[in-house]
């Protein structure tokens, strides 16, 4: 089996070797820019790690699939940043800020098309399974984004609603990464399904940690401005816990603060954070994150794989729930 360092090197070399056309520059320069920003490359890492569990030899065939998933992920980031009016991504200007909104839409579309081109290079005997999985995942990601947008105008979002939105918007792509890698490596349907479940719970825990970092993280480490979810009235787990926990008077004050159009950005972030602190939202969020981390590790335990070979994935699950970026 290859080490995690070796797999990371394969991914970095694969991204470096992606052949973007030179013209028109206005379409392809933003794509090169987005990929140059780096990031954890979590999804291709999960894809190749899953493949590596079953066949080191299949990594060459799985690499285009892993790269396709990473391209798709970056497409979603370009469009998410535009919809959220985000200024920074990994401490650099977002595409719609560095260029313009039309460029962000069109370059994001081009990146999505390139993602499909990579997925379509799957081995013939695995192509249908990979495309079916990817198509389902791509649709679900859009469904999750729509739910997230819908929540912005609602005051009665439940924790169950939130978890389902996160499952669709974030977790299914992690599950897809693992399952596709397992398929490429020749895993049974049962094993591929367990890895998918691992990815779902890992993705939910990952997003809950993202909610925490958006409020309590260090912007220099986190890579984007703190408080974006508060400014955009996002219904995060912190928000939902606060709404469910507060008494009637406090809930009214909290909602007035969230909906205020008079506060400046920093004042609103400070006020909402004080409500979160008062209502124990951070502690509740951390517990929910740990619950899903535990469920993710439980899925790994069901695999018929030597436990020593699962150390990388189990450690990754733990690190992601205590990350700062």
C-alpha positions in Angstrom: 0.0 0.0 0.0 1.1 3.5 -0.7 1.5 6.0 2.2 -0.7 9.1 2.6 2.3 11.2 1.6 2.7 9.2 -1.6 -1.0 9.6 -2.5 -0.9 13.3 -1.8 2.1 13.6 -4.1 0.2 11.7 -6.9 -2.7 14.2 -6.5 -0.5 17.3 -6.6 1.3 16.0 -9.7 -2.1 15.2 -11.3 -3.5 18.7 -10.6 -0.3 20.3 -11.9 -0.6 18.3 -15.1 -4.2 19.2 -15.9 -4.0 20.8 -19.4 -6.0 24.0 -19.5 -6.4 25.6 -22.9 -4.6 29.0 -23.2 -7.5 30.7 -25.0 -9.8 32.4 -24.2 -7.7 33.6 -21.2 -10.8 35.2 -19.6 -12.3 31.7 -19.3 -9.3 29.6 -18.3 -7.2 31.9 -16.2 -9.8 31.9 -13.3 -9.7 28.1 -13.3 -5.9 28.0 -13.0 -6.2 30.6 -10.3 -8.7 28.7 -8.3 -6.6 25.5 -8.4 -3.5 27.4 -7.5 -5.0 28.4 -4.2 -4.3 25.0 -2.9 -6.5 23.6 -0.1 -6.6 20.3 1.7 -7.4 18.3 -1.5 -9.5 16.2 0.8 -11.9 14.7 -1.7 -9.2 13.3 -4.1 -7.3 12.1 -1.1 -10.3 10.2 0.1 -10.9 8.8 -3.3 -7.4 7.4 -3.8 -7.1 6.3 -0.2 -10.3 4.2 -0.7 -8.9 2.7 -3.9 -5.6 2.0 -2.2 -7.4 -0.2 0.4 -8.2 -2.7 -2.4 -5.7 -2.2 -5.2 -2.5 -0.1 -5.4 -2.3 -1.0 -9.1 -5.7 0.6 -9.7 -4.5 4.1 -8.5 -3.5 5.1 -12.0 -7.0 4.4 -13.3 -8.6 6.1 -10.2 -6.5 9.3 -10.5 -8.7 10.9 -13.2 -11.8 10.2 -11.1 -10.2 11.8 -8.1 -9.2 14.9 -10.1 -12.7 15.1 -11.6 -14.2 15.2 -8.1 -11.7 17.9 -7.1 -12.6 20.0 -10.2 -16.3 19.6 -9.4 -15.7 20.7 -5.8 -13.9 23.8 -7.0 -16.7 24.6 -9.4 -19.1 24.6 -6.5 -16.8 26.9 -4.5 -16.7 29.5 -7.3 -20.5 29.5 -7.5 -21.0 29.3 -3.7 -18.7 32.3 -3.2 -20.7 34.3 -5.8 -24.1 33.4 -4.2 -22.8 34.2 -0.7 -21.0 37.4 -1.9 -17.8 36.1 -0.2 -14.7 38.3 -0.5 -12.0 35.7 0.3 -11.3 32.1 -0.4 -8.1 30.7 1.2 -7.1 34.3 2.0 -7.2 35.3 -1.6 -9.8 37.2 -3.6 -12.7 35.1 -4.8 -13.2 34.8 -8.6 -16.2 37.2 -8.8 -14.1 39.8 -6.9 -10.9 39.3 -8.8 -12.7 39.2 -12.2 -16.5 39.7 -12.2 -19.7 37.9 -11.7 -20.2 36.8 -15.3 -16.7 35.3 -15.3 -17.4 33.4 -12.1 -20.6 31.9 -13.6 -19.0 30.9 -16.9 -15.6 29.7 -15.6 -17.4 27.6 -12.9 -19.5 26.0 -15.7 -16.4 25.2 -17.7 -14.8 23.6 -14.6 -17.9 21.4 -14.1 -17.7 20.2 -17.7 -14.0 19.4 -17.3 -15.0 17.4 -14.1 -17.3 15.3 -16.2 -14.6 14.7 -18.8 -12.4 13.3 -16.1 -15.1 11.0 -14.7 -15.9 9.7 -18.2 -12.4 8.3 -18.4 -13.3 5.6 -15.9 -12.5 2.0 -17.0 -15.3 0.7 -19.3 -16.4 -2.0 -16.8 -16.8 0.6 -14.1 -18.0 3.6 -16.1 -21.7 3.3 -15.6 -21.4 2.8 -11.8 -19.1 5.9 -11.6 -21.2 8.1 -13.8 -24.5 7.1 -12.0 -22.9 7.8 -8.7 -21.4 11.2 -9.9 -24.7 12.3 -11.5 -26.7 11.5 -8.4 -24.1 13.3 -6.2 -24.0 16.4 -8.5 -27.8 16.7 -8.4 -27.9 16.3 -4.6 -25.2 19.0 -4.1 -27.5 21.4 -6.0 -30.5 20.3 -3.9 -28.4 21.0 -0.7 -27.5 24.4 -2.0 -31.1 25.2 -2.7 -32.1 24.2 0.8 -29.4 26.3 2.2 -30.7 29.3 0.3 -34.3 28.5 1.3 -33.3 28.5 5.0 -32.2 32.1 4.8 -35.8 33.3 4.8 -37.1 30.9 7.4 -37.3 31.2 11.2 -38.3 27.6 11.9 -35.4 25.4 10.6 -35.0 22.3 12.7 -31.7 20.4 13.5 -33.0 17.6 11.3 -33.6 20.0 8.4 -30.1 21.3 8.8 -28.5 17.9 8.9 -30.3 16.9 5.7 -29.2 20.1 4.0 -25.5 19.5 5.1 -25.8 15.8 4.0 -26.7 17.0 0.5 -24.6 20.1 0.2 -21.4 18.8 1.6 -21.4 15.2 2.8 -22.5 13.4 -0.4 -19.4 14.6 -2.3 -17.2 13.1 0.4 -19.2 9.9 0.3 -19.0 9.9 -3.5 -15.2 10.3 -3.3 -14.7 7.3 -1.1 -17.3 5.1 -2.9 -15.9 5.9 -6.3 -12.4 5.1 -5.2 -13.6 1.8 -3.7 -15.3 1.0 -7.0 -12.2 1.7 -8.9 -10.2 -0.5 -6.6 -12.6 -3.5 -7.0 -14.4 -3.3 -3.6 -17.6 -5.2 -3.1 -20.9 -3.3 -3.1 -21.1 -3.8 0.7 -17.6 -2.4 1.3 -18.2 0.5 -1.0 -21.4 1.3 0.8 -19.7 1.3 4.2 -17.1 3.7 2.9 -19.9 5.9 1.5 -21.5 6.0 5.0 -18.1 6.9 6.5 -17.9 9.8 4.1 -21.5 11.0 4.9 -20.9 11.2 8.6 -17.4 12.6 8.1 -18.9 15.3 5.8 -21.6 16.3 8.3 -18.9 16.5 11.1 -16.7 18.5 8.7 -19.5 21.0 7.9 -20.4 21.5 11.6 -16.8 22.2 12.3 -16.9 24.7 9.4 -19.8 26.4 11.1 -17.8 26.7 14.3 -14.7 28.0 12.5 -16.8 30.7 10.7 -17.6 32.2 14.1 -14.8 31.1 16.4 -11.9 30.6 14.0 -8.9 32.7 13.2 -9.4 34.4 9.8 -5.7 34.2 9.1 -5.7 30.4 9.6 -9.2 29.7 8.4 -8.6 31.5 5.1 -11.7 33.6 4.8 -13.3 36.4 6.8 -14.9 35.4 10.1 -18.6 35.8 10.5 -19.8 35.4 7.0 -22.6 33.0 8.0 -23.9 35.6 10.5 -23.8 38.4 8.0 -25.6 36.2 5.4 -28.2 35.0 8.0 -27.2 31.4 7.4 -29.1 28.8 9.4 -26.1 27.0 10.9 -26.2 24.5 13.8 -25.2 27.3 16.1 -28.2 29.4 14.9 -30.7 26.5 15.2 -29.5 25.5 18.7 -29.9 29.1 19.8 -33.4 29.4 18.5 -34.5 26.1 20.1 -32.8 26.9 23.5 -33.7 30.6 24.0 -36.7 31.8 25.9 -39.3 33.8 24.1 -37.8 37.2 25.0 -34.2 36.2 24.2 -35.3 34.5 20.9 -37.0 37.8 19.8 -33.8 39.8 20.6 -31.7 37.2 18.7 -33.9 37.3 15.6 -34.0 41.1 15.6 -30.2 41.1 15.7 -29.9 38.6 12.9 -32.3 40.5 10.7 -31.0 43.9 11.4 -30.1 46.0 8.4 -28.8 48.9 10.5 -25.8 47.2 12.3 -22.5 47.3 10.6 -20.8 43.9 9.9 -18.5 43.8 12.9 -21.2 44.9 15.4 -23.6 42.3 14.1 -21.0 39.5 14.3 -20.1 40.5 17.9 -23.8 40.7 19.0 -24.8 37.3 17.5 -21.6 35.6 18.9 -22.6 36.9 22.3 -26.0 35.1 22.0 -24.2 31.9 20.9 -22.0 32.1 24.0 -24.9 32.8 26.3 -27.0 29.9 25.0 -24.3 27.2 24.9 -24.4 26.9 21.1 -20.7 26.2 20.7 -20.8 23.3 23.2 -23.9 21.8 21.5 -22.3 22.1 18.1 -19.1 20.4 19.2 -21.1 17.5 20.7 -23.0 17.0 17.5 -19.8 17.0 15.5 -18.3 14.4 17.8 -21.4 12.2 17.4 -21.0 12.1 13.7 -17.3 11.5 14.0 -18.2 8.5 16.1 -20.7 7.2 13.5 -18.0 7.7 10.8 -15.5 5.5 12.7 -18.3 3.0 13.3 -18.7 2.5 9.6 -15.0 1.9 9.1 -15.1 -0.8 11.8 -17.5 -2.8 9.5 -15.0 -3.1 6.7 -13.3 -6.5 6.1 -9.9 -4.7 6.0 -6.9 -5.1 8.2 -7.3 -2.5 10.9 -3.8 -1.3 10.3 -4.7 -0.3 6.8 -7.6 1.8 8.1 -5.4 4.0 10.4 -5.1 6.7 7.7 -8.8 7.2 7.3 -9.6 7.0 11.0 -6.9 9.5 11.8 -8.1 11.8 9.0 -11.6 11.7 10.5 -10.3 12.8 13.9 -8.1 15.5 12.5 -10.9 17.0 10.4 -13.0 17.5 13.5 -10.3 19.4 15.3 -9.0 21.4 12.4 -8.4 25.1 12.3 -8.7 25.5 8.5 
